[in-house]
Amino acid sequence: MRALLAHGLPVASSCHGEGVCSKCRVRILAGAENLSPESTLEHDLKLRQNVSREFRISCQTCVLNDIVIDTTYW
């Protein structure tokens, strides 16, 4: 989420990055290996919100190198 906002890209969120709403989810198209591992908080949130595996919760994910993503709100 911080990387997206730093690059001027809009991020959907109602919890402001607290890891509660899952609205900031992004679909990983390429470079999933360049992201931080999924935390317990992110895993549990994805289960509760029925978020599929190809998505990551942007407020709970750190970008370590190049990735390609898409969202439903762009």
N, C-alpha and C positions, 0 to 999 in steps of 0.2 A: 504494500500500500504506500509506504513512504517513497519507494523508488518511482512509482507511477505518479504520485503527486509532485515529486521533485521535477519530473519531466513534463509537468503541465497537463497530465492526463486525468480525466475525471474518474472518480472511484465511488461506486454506490456503497452507502453505509448508513445504517441508522444507529449503530452502537459506537461510531467514531473510533473504530479500531480496537475495541475491547474484546473481540473474539466471541461475540454473542449472536449476531444476526446472520452471518454468512452471506450477506448481500454483496460483499466485495470479492466474491469468488471469480476466479479467472480460469479459463480453459487453457491448459498447457498444450501448445501445438508442437513445440520443439524445445529441447534444452532442459527437460525435467531433471536431468542429472546435475544441473547447475543451480539447483534450489536447495535450501536447507532441508533436512529431514522433517517429515511431518511430526509435529509434537502431539502429545496426548490430548491437549486442549483442542488442537485442530482436528484430530481424528474423531474425538467424541462429538465435536460440533458438526462435522460432516455426517456422522451417523444420525444425530438428532434431526438434522435438517434434510436428510436424504440427498446429500450432494454426492454425485458420482465421482469415481476415482480420477478421471482426467482433469478434474478441477482442483485448484488449491485455493485456500482462503488467504487473500493477499495480505491481510493485516497480521497473519500468523506465519508468513513465509519470508525468508530473506533471499534475495537474489545474489548469487555468488559469481555468476558469469552470464553470458548472453542467453536469452530465452526468447521464444516467440509465443505470444498469448493472444487470446480473444475473449471478449465478454459479450453478454447479451445486451448490455446497455450502451455500447458505442455505436 
